[in-house]
Structures are given as structure tokens and as C-alpha cells.
Amino acid sequence: MELADRAVGLLLSSISLSIFTYYTFWVIILPFVDSDHFIHKYFLPQDYAILVPVFAGIALLSLISVFIGMVMLKSKKKKA
Amino acid sequence: MKHIVKILSLLVAISAFWIGLLQAAIIPRSHTWLLPIYFVVSLGCYGLLMVGVGLMQFPTCPQEAVLLQKDIAEAKDFFKHKGVDVGSN
């Protein structure tokens, strides 16, 4: 059990670090690189740098709302 | 109370810096607009990293568990002597 927790923790840390590195590269460093540089092949256009986080945030919020709603429904049923 | 003042002043400083950057137009507008989203994303990454680190080195204290069990046994013994029923075991 403890090993699984450790693995999940390592996975979470690595995911967050990789997202942070990629996004930093995308948003902060890429505008200062020439647009015909080969590194631009590995990144989507700049518009997606707004669209992807916004959609991810909306999806996260809706998932949380659905979860809270389900929990409330369940607790109501238990009470009745 | 003090902590929230610190956080709020940090937020105000960051937004002032951002508005200054937006007004000065040193770098193109479209890139300046990305900065708040970058801030939010990095905050989320920080939270996820903290959760991951906390999971990785989850503190367990075996000595404290032993002491607690000893305390429980002592208390049960005490109550048994006083004639209070605390269940089996």
C-alpha cells in the first residue's frame, strides 16, 4: 500500500513538473525564438496556449460539480 | 490573518506588474495576455507537486503507534479495575 502511494506521489510530481516545464517553454521562451526555428515543430500555435488550459479548467470544474451533486443526492437518499 | 495579507499583497503586486507590462507594451499584447493563465497554470502545478511530494514522503510514526497502543491498554486496565465495561479485548 505504501509503495503504491509512493508511486502515485512520484507520478503526480513528475506530471506537474513536466506540465510546468512544457508550459513555461511554450509561453515564456517560445516568443523569443525565431518563428522558423525547428523547435516550433514541437509546439502547437500560441492560440492553443489559452484554449487548452481554459477547457481543462472548465472540464475540471464541471467534474467537481457533478461529483458534489452526486454526493449530495446520495446523502439525501440515505437520509430519507 | 497575517498569511492572507501576505498572499493578497503578492497578488496585488503581480497584477500591478502585469498591468504595467500591458500598458508599456514592451512585448506584444497577445503574449502579455497569456501571463495570468500562465500564473494560474503554475499555481495548479505547484499544488499538484505539493500533493505528490506529500504522498511520496507520507509521515508515519511507528513509535507513536506503539505508545498509543500502550496507553489504550493502560486505560482499559484502569477502567476494568473500576468496574466499567469497555468491551472485549
N, CA and C atoms of all chains as a GROMACS GRO file, in nm:
protein
  507
    1MET      N    1   0.084  -0.121   0.000
    1MET     CA    2   0.000   0.000   0.000
    1MET      C    3   0.086   0.125   0.000
    2GLU      N    4   0.190   0.120   0.086
    2GLU     CA    5   0.274   0.238   0.093
    2GLU      C    6   0.351   0.260  -0.036
    3LEU      N    7   0.388   0.148  -0.098
    3LEU     CA    8   0.462   0.158  -0.225
    3LEU      C    9   0.374   0.219  -0.332
    4ALA      N   10   0.246   0.177  -0.334
    4ALA     CA   11   0.154   0.233  -0.434
    4ALA      C   12   0.136   0.382  -0.412
    5ASP      N   13   0.124   0.423  -0.284
    5ASP     CA   14   0.112   0.566  -0.255
    5ASP      C   15   0.233   0.641  -0.305
    6ARG      N   16   0.350   0.583  -0.278
    6ARG     CA   17   0.474   0.645  -0.323
    6ARG      C   18   0.477   0.660  -0.474
    7ALA      N   19   0.433   0.553  -0.545
    7ALA     CA   20   0.432   0.557  -0.691
    7ALA      C   21   0.338   0.665  -0.741
    8VAL      N   22   0.219   0.674  -0.678
    8VAL     CA   23   0.123   0.777  -0.719
    8VAL      C   24   0.180   0.916  -0.694
    9GLY      N   25   0.248   0.932  -0.580
    9GLY     CA   26   0.309   1.062  -0.550
    9GLY      C   27   0.415   1.098  -0.651
   10LEU      N   28   0.498   1.001  -0.685
   10LEU     CA   29   0.602   1.026  -0.785
   10LEU      C   30   0.540   1.062  -0.919
   11LEU      N   31   0.433   0.990  -0.956
   11LEU     CA   32   0.365   1.016  -1.082
   11LEU      C   33   0.309   1.158  -1.084
   12LEU      N   34   0.242   1.197  -0.973
   12LEU     CA   35   0.183   1.331  -0.966
   12LEU      C   36   0.292   1.437  -0.977
   13SER      N   37   0.402   1.418  -0.903
   13SER     CA   38   0.509   1.518  -0.908
   13SER      C   39   0.567   1.529  -1.047
   14SER      N   40   0.589   1.414  -1.111
   14SER     CA   41   0.652   1.420  -1.244
   14SER      C   42   0.556   1.483  -1.344
   15ILE      N   43   0.425   1.450  -1.332
   15ILE     CA   44   0.329   1.511  -1.424
   15ILE      C   45   0.329   1.662  -1.408
   16SER      N   46   0.324   1.707  -1.281
   16SER     CA   47   0.316   1.851  -1.260
   16SER      C   48   0.443   1.920  -1.308
   17LEU      N   49   0.559   1.858  -1.281
   17LEU     CA   50   0.684   1.921  -1.325
   17LEU      C   51   0.693   1.927  -1.476
   18SER      N   52   0.649   1.818  -1.543
   18SER     CA   53   0.660   1.819  -1.689
   18SER      C   54   0.563   1.920  -1.750
   19ILE      N   55   0.440   1.928  -1.694
   19ILE     CA   56   0.345   2.027  -1.745
   19ILE      C   57   0.402   2.167  -1.727
   20PHE      N   58   0.461   2.190  -1.608
   20PHE     CA   59   0.515   2.323  -1.580
   20PHE      C   60   0.628   2.357  -1.677
   21THR      N   61   0.719   2.261  -1.700
   21THR     CA   62   0.831   2.288  -1.790
   21THR      C   63   0.781   2.316  -1.931
   22TYR      N   64   0.690   2.230  -1.978
   22TYR     CA   65   0.642   2.245  -2.114
   22TYR      C   66   0.571   2.378  -2.132
   23TYR      N   67   0.486   2.411  -2.033
   23TYR     CA   68   0.408   2.534  -2.046
   23TYR      C   69   0.498   2.656  -2.038
   24THR      N   70   0.599   2.650  -1.949
   24THR     CA   71   0.693   2.762  -1.940
   24THR      C   72   0.763   2.783  -2.072
   25PHE      N   73   0.810   2.673  -2.131
   25PHE     CA   74   0.876   2.681  -2.260
   25PHE      C   75   0.783   2.744  -2.362
   26TRP      N   76   0.658   2.696  -2.361
   26TRP     CA   77   0.561   2.736  -2.461
   26TRP      C   78   0.530   2.884  -2.453
   27VAL      N   79   0.507   2.933  -2.329
   27VAL     CA   80   0.455   3.068  -2.311
   27VAL      C   81   0.566   3.170  -2.296
   28ILE      N   82   0.672   3.133  -2.220
   28ILE     CA   83   0.771   3.235  -2.185
   28ILE      C   84   0.885   3.240  -2.285
   29ILE      N   85   0.934   3.124  -2.326
   29ILE     CA   86   1.057   3.123  -2.405
   29ILE      C   87   1.030   3.129  -2.554
   30LEU      N   88   0.921   3.062  -2.597
   30LEU     CA   89   0.898   3.050  -2.740
   30LEU      C   90   0.880   3.183  -2.814
   31PRO      N   91   0.817   3.286  -2.754
   31PRO     CA   92   0.806   3.413  -2.828
   31PRO      C   93   0.940   3.475  -2.864
   32PHE      N   94   1.046   3.437  -2.793
   32PHE     CA   95   1.176   3.497  -2.821
   32PHE      C   96   1.260   3.413  -2.917
   33VAL      N   97   1.200   3.303  -2.967
   33VAL     CA   98   1.272   3.219  -3.061
   33VAL      C   99   1.221   3.252  -3.201
   34ASP      N  100   1.308   3.252  -3.300
   34ASP     CA  101   1.266   3.280  -3.438
   34ASP      C  102   1.157   3.183  -3.481
   35SER      N  103   1.063   3.237  -3.560
   35SER     CA  104   0.946   3.156  -3.594
   35SER      C  105   0.980   3.045  -3.693
   36ASP      N  106   1.098   3.050  -3.756
   36ASP     CA  107   1.131   2.941  -3.848
   36ASP      C  108   1.229   2.842  -3.785
   37HIS      N  109   1.244   2.855  -3.653
   37HIS     CA  110   1.332   2.762  -3.584
   37HIS      C  111   1.267   2.625  -3.578
   38PHE      N  112   1.350   2.520  -3.576
   38PHE     CA  113   1.292   2.385  -3.582
   38PHE      C  114   1.212   2.351  -3.457
   39ILE      N  115   1.238   2.423  -3.346
   39ILE     CA  116   1.172   2.387  -3.220
   39ILE      C  117   1.023   2.416  -3.225
   40HIS      N  118   0.981   2.503  -3.317
   40HIS     CA  119   0.839   2.534  -3.327
   40HIS      C  120   0.758   2.416  -3.376
   41LYS      N  121   0.827   2.317  -3.432
   41LYS     CA  122   0.754   2.199  -3.477
   41LYS      C  123   0.692   2.122  -3.361
   42TYR      N  124   0.754   2.134  -3.242
   42TYR     CA  125   0.710   2.054  -3.128
   42TYR      C  126   0.602   2.122  -3.045
   43PHE      N  127   0.559   2.241  -3.085
   43PHE     CA  128   0.458   2.312  -3.007
   43PHE      C  129   0.342   2.351  -3.097
   44LEU      N  130   0.221   2.348  -3.037
   44LEU     CA  131   0.104   2.396  -3.109
   44LEU      C  132   0.113   2.548  -3.123
   45PRO      N  133   0.027   2.607  -3.209
   45PRO     CA  134   0.027   2.754  -3.217
   45PRO      C  135  -0.010   2.818  -3.085
   46GLN      N  136   0.024   2.949  -3.075
   46GLN     CA  137   0.004   3.020  -2.949
   46GLN      C  138  -0.141   3.022  -2.902
   47ASP      N  139  -0.237   3.022  -2.995
   47ASP     CA  140  -0.378   3.031  -2.954
   47ASP      C  141  -0.414   2.918  -2.859
   48TYR      N  142  -0.358   2.801  -2.885
   48TYR     CA  143  -0.392   2.686  -2.803
   48TYR      C  144  -0.340   2.700  -2.660
   49ALA      N  145  -0.243   2.789  -2.639
   49ALA     CA  146  -0.190   2.807  -2.504
   49ALA      C  147  -0.295   2.868  -2.413
   50ILE      N  148  -0.394   2.937  -2.470
   50ILE     CA  149  -0.506   2.984  -2.387
   50ILE      C  150  -0.616   2.880  -2.385
   51LEU      N  151  -0.646   2.826  -2.504
   51LEU     CA  152  -0.764   2.739  -2.517
   51LEU      C  153  -0.751   2.614  -2.431
   52VAL      N  154  -0.634   2.552  -2.434
   52VAL     CA  155  -0.620   2.424  -2.363
   52VAL      C  156  -0.639   2.439  -2.212
   53PRO      N  157  -0.570   2.535  -2.145
   53PRO     CA  158  -0.593   2.547  -2.000
   53PRO      C  159  -0.736   2.585  -1.966
   54VAL      N  160  -0.798   2.674  -2.049
   54VAL     CA  161  -0.935   2.715  -2.018
   54VAL      C  162  -1.029   2.595  -2.027
   55PHE      N  163  -1.013   2.515  -2.134
   55PHE     CA  164  -1.100   2.399  -2.146
   55PHE      C  165  -1.073   2.297  -2.036
   56ALA      N  166  -0.947   2.282  -2.000
   56ALA     CA  167  -0.916   2.189  -1.891
   56ALA      C  168  -0.978   2.236  -1.761
   57GLY      N  169  -0.972   2.370  -1.737
   57GLY     CA  170  -1.032   2.422  -1.616
   57GLY      C  171  -1.183   2.403  -1.615
   58ILE      N  172  -1.248   2.427  -1.731
   58ILE     CA  173  -1.393   2.409  -1.738
   58ILE      C  174  -1.428   2.262  -1.713
   59ALA      N  175  -1.351   2.173  -1.775
   59ALA     CA  176  -1.379   2.030  -1.757
   59ALA      C  177  -1.362   1.990  -1.610
   60LEU      N  178  -1.256   2.043  -1.547
   60LEU     CA  179  -1.232   2.012  -1.406
   60LEU      C  180  -1.347   2.062  -1.318
   61LEU      N  181  -1.389   2.188  -1.345
   61LEU     CA  182  -1.498   2.246  -1.266
   61LEU      C  183  -1.625   2.165  -1.281
   62SER      N  184  -1.656   2.125  -1.407
   62SER     CA  185  -1.780   2.051  -1.426
   62SER      C  186  -1.772   1.914  -1.360
   63LEU      N  187  -1.655   1.851  -1.366
   63LEU     CA  188  -1.640   1.721  -1.300
   63LEU      C  189  -1.661   1.734  -1.150
   64ILE      N  190  -1.602   1.841  -1.091
   64ILE     CA  191  -1.617   1.862  -0.948
   64ILE      C  192  -1.763   1.886  -0.914
   65SER      N  193  -1.833   1.967  -0.998
   65SER     CA  194  -1.974   1.994  -0.971
   65SER      C  195  -2.056   1.867  -0.978
   66VAL      N  196  -2.029   1.783  -1.080
   66VAL     CA  197  -2.103   1.658  -1.093
   66VAL      C  198  -2.078   1.569  -0.972
   67PHE      N  199  -1.952   1.565  -0.927
   67PHE     CA  200  -1.919   1.483  -0.811
   67PHE      C  201  -1.993   1.531  -0.687
   68ILE      N  202  -1.991   1.664  -0.666
   68ILE     CA  203  -2.060   1.720  -0.548
   68ILE      C  204  -2.210   1.691  -0.557
   69GLY      N  205  -2.266   1.707  -0.677
   69GLY     CA  206  -2.408   1.679  -0.693
   69GLY      C  207  -2.442   1.534  -0.662
   70MET      N  208  -2.356   1.443  -0.711
   70MET     CA  209  -2.382   1.302  -0.684
   70MET      C  210  -2.374   1.271  -0.535
   71VAL      N  211  -2.275   1.330  -0.469
   71VAL     CA  212  -2.262   1.307  -0.324
   71VAL      C  213  -2.384   1.359  -0.250
   72MET      N  214  -2.432   1.478  -0.291
   72MET     CA  215  -2.549   1.535  -0.222
   72MET      C  216  -2.672   1.448  -0.246
   73LEU      N  217  -2.689   1.400  -0.370
   73LEU     CA  218  -2.804   1.313  -0.399
   73LEU      C  219  -2.799   1.187  -0.314
   74LYS      N  220  -2.679   1.131  -0.306
   74LYS     CA  221  -2.664   1.006  -0.229
   74LYS      C  222  -2.696   1.028  -0.082
   75SER      N  223  -2.647   1.139  -0.026
   75SER     CA  224  -2.670   1.164   0.116
   75SER      C  225  -2.818   1.190   0.142
   76LYS      N  226  -2.886   1.254   0.047
   76LYS     CA  227  -3.029   1.280   0.062
   76LYS      C  228  -3.106   1.148   0.065
   77LYS      N  229  -3.064   1.057  -0.024
   77LYS     CA  230  -3.134   0.929  -0.032
   77LYS      C  231  -3.115   0.850   0.097
   78LYS      N  232  -2.995   0.862   0.155
   78LYS     CA  233  -2.967   0.788   0.277
   78LYS      C  234  -3.052   0.840   0.392
   79LYS      N  235  -3.074   0.973   0.391
   79LYS     CA  236  -3.149   1.034   0.500
   79LYS      C  237  -3.297   0.994   0.493
   80ALA      N  238  -3.351   0.982   0.372
   80ALA     CA  239  -3.494   0.956   0.355
   80ALA      C  240  -3.532   0.813   0.394
   81MET      N  241  -0.456   3.531   0.966
   81MET     CA  242  -0.484   3.668   0.923
   81MET      C  243  -0.363   3.728   0.854
   82LYS      N  244  -0.245   3.704   0.911
   82LYS     CA  245  -0.125   3.763   0.850
   82LYS      C  246  -0.095   3.699   0.716
   83HIS      N  247  -0.123   3.570   0.710
   83HIS     CA  248  -0.091   3.496   0.589
   83HIS      C  249  -0.169   3.548   0.470
   84ILE      N  250  -0.300   3.577   0.496
   84ILE     CA  251  -0.383   3.621   0.386
   84ILE      C  252  -0.342   3.760   0.339
   85VAL      N  253  -0.292   3.841   0.432
   85VAL     CA  254  -0.242   3.973   0.391
   85VAL      C  255  -0.123   3.957   0.299
   86LYS      N  256  -0.036   3.862   0.335
   86LYS     CA  257   0.082   3.837   0.252
   86LYS      C  258   0.041   3.794   0.111
   87ILE      N  259  -0.053   3.698   0.106
   87ILE     CA  260  -0.096   3.647  -0.023
   87ILE      C  261  -0.161   3.755  -0.106
   88LEU      N  262  -0.247   3.837  -0.038
   88LEU     CA  263  -0.317   3.943  -0.111
   88LEU      C  264  -0.219   4.046  -0.165
   89SER      N  265  -0.117   4.081  -0.083
   89SER     CA  266  -0.021   4.181  -0.132
   89SER      C  267   0.059   4.124  -0.248
   90LEU      N  268   0.089   3.995  -0.242
   90LEU     CA  269   0.160   3.932  -0.354
   90LEU      C  270   0.076   3.938  -0.481
   91LEU      N  271  -0.055   3.909  -0.464
   91LEU     CA  272  -0.145   3.913  -0.580
   91LEU      C  273  -0.152   4.054  -0.638
   92VAL      N  274  -0.163   4.154  -0.548
   92VAL     CA  275  -0.171   4.293  -0.594
   92VAL      C  276  -0.044   4.331  -0.669
   93ALA      N  277   0.072   4.289  -0.613
   93ALA     CA  278   0.199   4.322  -0.678
   93ALA      C  279   0.207   4.258  -0.816
   94ILE      N  280   0.162   4.133  -0.826
   94ILE     CA  281   0.170   4.064  -0.955
   94ILE      C  282   0.077   4.130  -1.055
   95SER      N  283  -0.044   4.168  -1.010
   95SER     CA  284  -0.137   4.229  -1.105
   95SER      C  285  -0.090   4.369  -1.145
   96ALA      N  286  -0.026   4.440  -1.051
   96ALA     CA  287   0.028   4.571  -1.087
   96ALA      C  288   0.139   4.556  -1.191
   97PHE      N  289   0.225   4.457  -1.170
   97PHE     CA  290   0.332   4.430  -1.266
   97PHE      C  291   0.274   4.396  -1.403
   98TRP      N  292   0.165   4.316  -1.400
   98TRP     CA  293   0.104   4.274  -1.525
   98TRP      C  294   0.041   4.392  -1.598
   99ILE      N  295  -0.030   4.478  -1.521
   99ILE     CA  296  -0.094   4.594  -1.584
   99ILE      C  297   0.012   4.688  -1.640
  100GLY      N  298   0.123   4.702  -1.564
  100GLY     CA  299   0.231   4.783  -1.615
  100GLY      C  300   0.287   4.729  -1.744
  101LEU      N  301   0.300   4.597  -1.750
  101LEU     CA  302   0.350   4.533  -1.871
  101LEU      C  303   0.253   4.554  -1.986
  102LEU      N  304   0.123   4.547  -1.951
  102LEU     CA  305   0.019   4.563  -2.053
  102LEU      C  306   0.020   4.705  -2.107
  103GLN      N  307   0.045   4.804  -2.017
  103GLN     CA  308   0.045   4.944  -2.060
  103GLN      C  309   0.171   4.978  -2.138
  104ALA      N  310   0.283   4.922  -2.093
  104ALA     CA  311   0.410   4.960  -2.153
  104ALA      C  312   0.424   4.901  -2.292
  105ALA      N  313   0.362   4.783  -2.313
  105ALA     CA  314   0.365   4.720  -2.445
  105ALA      C  315   0.508   4.696  -2.494
  106ILE      N  316   0.594   4.650  -2.402
  106ILE     CA  317   0.730   4.615  -2.443
  106ILE      C  318   0.725   4.489  -2.530
  107ILE      N  319   0.648   4.392  -2.481
  107ILE     CA  320   0.631   4.270  -2.558
  107ILE      C  321   0.489   4.270  -2.614
  108PRO      N  322   0.465   4.198  -2.721
  108PRO     CA  323   0.334   4.204  -2.787
  108PRO      C  324   0.219   4.170  -2.694
  109ARG      N  325   0.104   4.231  -2.724
  109ARG     CA  326  -0.016   4.217  -2.641
  109ARG      C  327  -0.055   4.071  -2.621
  110SER      N  328  -0.054   3.996  -2.729
  110SER     CA  329  -0.105   3.858  -2.722
  110SER      C  330  -0.024   3.776  -2.623
  111HIS      N  331   0.105   3.812  -2.607
  111HIS     CA  332   0.187   3.738  -2.512
  111HIS      C  333   0.162   3.784  -2.370
  112THR      N  334   0.135   3.914  -2.354
  112THR     CA  335   0.107   3.964  -2.220
  112THR      C  336  -0.023   3.905  -2.167
  113TRP      N  337  -0.120   3.886  -2.257
  113TRP     CA  338  -0.247   3.829  -2.214
  113TRP      C  339  -0.233   3.687  -2.164
  114LEU      N  340  -0.126   3.620  -2.206
  114LEU     CA  341  -0.108   3.482  -2.163
  114LEU      C  342  -0.061   3.470  -2.019
  115LEU      N  343  -0.004   3.579  -1.965
  115LEU     CA  344   0.062   3.568  -1.835
  115LEU      C  345  -0.031   3.528  -1.720
  116PRO      N  346  -0.153   3.584  -1.708
  116PRO     CA  347  -0.239   3.538  -1.597
  116PRO      C  348  -0.271   3.390  -1.606
  117ILE      N  349  -0.295   3.343  -1.729
  117ILE     CA  350  -0.322   3.199  -1.744
  117ILE      C  351  -0.198   3.119  -1.707
  118TYR      N  352  -0.082   3.173  -1.743
  118TYR     CA  353   0.041   3.106  -1.703
  118TYR      C  354   0.052   3.100  -1.551
  119PHE      N  355   0.012   3.210  -1.486
  119PHE     CA  356   0.014   3.215  -1.339
  119PHE      C  357  -0.077   3.108  -1.280
  120VAL      N  358  -0.199   3.099  -1.335
  120VAL     CA  359  -0.294   3.001  -1.283
  120VAL      C  360  -0.240   2.859  -1.305
  121VAL      N  361  -0.186   2.836  -1.424
  121VAL     CA  362  -0.134   2.701  -1.454
  121VAL      C  363  -0.019   2.666  -1.362
  122SER      N  364   0.069   2.764  -1.335
  122SER     CA  365   0.182   2.732  -1.247
  122SER      C  366   0.135   2.710  -1.104
  123LEU      N  367   0.028   2.783  -1.063
  123LEU     CA  368  -0.028   2.759  -0.930
  123LEU      C  369  -0.082   2.618  -0.920
  124GLY      N  370  -0.154   2.574  -1.025
  124GLY     CA  371  -0.206   2.438  -1.025
  124GLY      C  372  -0.095   2.336  -1.021
  125CYS      N  373   0.012   2.362  -1.098
  125CYS     CA  374   0.126   2.270  -1.099
  125CYS      C  375   0.189   2.263  -0.960
  126TYR      N  376   0.198   2.379  -0.894
  126TYR     CA  377   0.256   2.382  -0.761
  126TYR      C  378   0.172   2.298  -0.664
  127GLY      N  379   0.039   2.315  -0.674
  127GLY     CA  380  -0.048   2.237  -0.586
  127GLY      C  381  -0.032   2.088  -0.609
  128LEU      N  382  -0.029   2.051  -0.738
  128LEU     CA  383  -0.014   1.908  -0.771
  128LEU      C  384   0.120   1.854  -0.721
  129LEU      N  385   0.224   1.937  -0.737
  129LEU     CA  386   0.358   1.894  -0.692
  129LEU      C  387   0.359   1.874  -0.541
  130MET      N  388   0.292   1.968  -0.469
  130MET     CA  389   0.291   1.956  -0.323
  130MET      C  390   0.217   1.829  -0.280
  131VAL      N  391   0.104   1.800  -0.350
  131VAL     CA  392   0.030   1.678  -0.316
  131VAL      C  393   0.118   1.556  -0.343
  132GLY      N  394   0.188   1.558  -0.457
  132GLY     CA  395   0.273   1.444  -0.492
  132GLY      C  396   0.384   1.424  -0.391
  133VAL      N  397   0.449   1.536  -0.351
  133VAL     CA  398   0.559   1.524  -0.255
  133VAL      C  399   0.507   1.475  -0.120
  134GLY      N  400   0.388   1.528  -0.081
  134GLY     CA  401   0.330   1.484   0.046
  134GLY      C  402   0.295   1.337   0.044
  135LEU      N  403   0.249   1.288  -0.072
  135LEU     CA  404   0.218   1.145  -0.083
  135LEU      C  405   0.345   1.062  -0.080
  136MET      N  406   0.452   1.116  -0.141
  136MET     CA  407   0.575   1.038  -0.152
  136MET      C  408   0.641   1.017  -0.016
  137GLN      N  409   0.640   1.125   0.065
  137GLN     CA  410   0.703   1.110   0.197
  137GLN      C  411   0.596   1.125   0.303
  138PHE      N  412   0.496   1.038   0.294
  138PHE     CA  413   0.387   1.043   0.391
  138PHE      C  414   0.440   1.007   0.528
  139PRO      N  415   0.426   1.098   0.626
  139PRO     CA  416   0.489   1.071   0.754
  139PRO      C  417   0.413   0.965   0.834
  140THR      N  418   0.482   0.861   0.868
  140THR     CA  419   0.426   0.762   0.960
  140THR      C  420   0.516   0.757   1.083
  141CYS      N  421   0.454   0.739   1.200
  141CYS     CA  422   0.536   0.737   1.321
  141CYS      C  423   0.506   0.608   1.398
  142PRO      N  424   0.582   0.504   1.374
  142PRO     CA  425   0.558   0.374   1.438
  142PRO      C  426   0.574   0.380   1.590
  143GLN      N  427   0.670   0.461   1.638
  143GLN     CA  428   0.691   0.468   1.783
  143GLN      C  429   0.566   0.522   1.851
  144GLU      N  430   0.507   0.625   1.788
  144GLU     CA  431   0.386   0.685   1.844
  144GLU      C  432   0.273   0.584   1.846
  145ALA      N  433   0.265   0.499   1.743
  145ALA     CA  434   0.161   0.397   1.739
  145ALA      C  435   0.178   0.300   1.856
  146VAL      N  436   0.302   0.261   1.883
  146VAL     CA  437   0.327   0.170   1.996
  146VAL      C  438   0.287   0.235   2.127
  147LEU      N  439   0.325   0.363   2.143
  147LEU     CA  440   0.290   0.435   2.265
  147LEU      C  441   0.140   0.444   2.282
  148LEU      N  442   0.070   0.470   2.170
  148LEU     CA  443  -0.076   0.484   2.175
  148LEU      C  444  -0.140   0.352   2.217
  149GLN      N  445  -0.090   0.242   2.160
  149GLN     CA  446  -0.146   0.112   2.198
  149GLN      C  447  -0.124   0.085   2.347
  150LYS      N  448  -0.005   0.125   2.397
  150LYS     CA  449   0.025   0.106   2.538
  150LYS      C  450  -0.073   0.187   2.624
  151ASP      N  451  -0.098   0.310   2.582
  151ASP     CA  452  -0.192   0.396   2.654
  151ASP      C  453  -0.331   0.334   2.657
  152ILE      N  454  -0.373   0.281   2.541
  152ILE     CA  455  -0.506   0.221   2.532
  152ILE      C  456  -0.517   0.104   2.630
  153ALA      N  457  -0.413   0.019   2.632
  153ALA     CA  458  -0.414  -0.098   2.721
  153ALA      C  459  -0.421  -0.054   2.867
  154GLU      N  460  -0.344   0.051   2.896
  154GLU     CA  461  -0.342   0.103   3.034
  154GLU      C  462  -0.480   0.154   3.074
  155ALA      N  463  -0.542   0.231   2.983
  155ALA     CA  464  -0.673   0.288   3.014
  155ALA      C  465  -0.776   0.178   3.034
  156LYS      N  466  -0.769   0.073   2.949
  156LYS     CA  467  -0.866  -0.036   2.961
  156LYS      C  468  -0.848  -0.108   3.093
  157ASP      N  469  -0.722  -0.126   3.131
  157ASP     CA  470  -0.694  -0.190   3.259
  157ASP      C  471  -0.751  -0.110   3.374
  158PHE      N  472  -0.728   0.021   3.367
  158PHE     CA  473  -0.778   0.113   3.469
  158PHE      C  474  -0.928   0.103   3.483
  159PHE      N  475  -0.999   0.106   3.367
  159PHE     CA  476  -1.146   0.102   3.373
  159PHE      C  477  -1.196  -0.033   3.420
  160LYS      N  478  -1.123  -0.136   3.385
  160LYS     CA  479  -1.167  -0.269   3.430
  160LYS      C  480  -1.158  -0.278   3.582
  161HIS      N  481  -1.055  -0.216   3.637
  161HIS     CA  482  -1.042  -0.218   3.783
  161HIS      C  483  -1.153  -0.139   3.849
  162LYS      N  484  -1.198  -0.032   3.781
  162LYS     CA  485  -1.305   0.050   3.838
  162LYS      C  486  -1.443  -0.010   3.813
  163GLY      N  487  -1.448  -0.118   3.734
  163GLY     CA  488  -1.575  -0.182   3.711
  163GLY      C  489  -1.655  -0.125   3.597
  164VAL      N  490  -1.587  -0.060   3.501
  164VAL     CA  491  -1.656  -0.007   3.383
  164VAL      C  492  -1.635  -0.105   3.268
  165ASP      N  493  -1.744  -0.137   3.198
  165ASP     CA  494  -1.733  -0.232   3.087
  165ASP      C  495  -1.687  -0.158   2.961
  166VAL      N  496  -1.570  -0.196   2.910
  166VAL     CA  497  -1.519  -0.130   2.789
  166VAL      C  498  -1.513  -0.228   2.674
  167GLY      N  499  -1.590  -0.334   2.679
  167GLY     CA  500  -1.592  -0.428   2.569
  167GLY      C  501  -1.483  -0.531   2.580
  168SER      N  502  -1.485  -0.623   2.486
  168SER     CA  503  -1.390  -0.732   2.491
  168SER      C  504  -1.251  -0.685   2.450
  169ASN      N  505  -1.152  -0.771   2.472
  169ASN     CA  506  -1.014  -0.744   2.434
  169ASN      C  507  -0.956  -0.626   2.512
   0.00000   0.00000   0.00000
